[in-house]
Amino acid sequence: MDEIVDEIELDHSPIPSGCLRRLDEITIKKDGQIWRIHKNDDDPFPSNPHAHNLESRLKLDLSNGKLYYKRRDTGKTISRKDLLAIRSKITKIQIPPITI
């Protein structure tokens, strides 16, 4: 797997309109935390799609806010408010319905 050495976030896209873009991955930044969502993730657990936290390596179930480390339930859940904030930034792919 390729090693990511840095990520840069701009307040606007430098890519001119009309250019093709990769739509199978979304990166969301919320309160200093970076969450990455892969449209065609090899592992559809815990939800399809789900979010990966780049710092903690936790997985976030986008339907209920439960957190997992690999496939193990951590017993923790993010708040409904935070789940809705993260979900509101996902616009290019279909996400599972909320179950909480």
Order of alpha helices (4+ residues) and beta strands (2+ residues): beta-beta-beta-beta-beta-beta-alpha
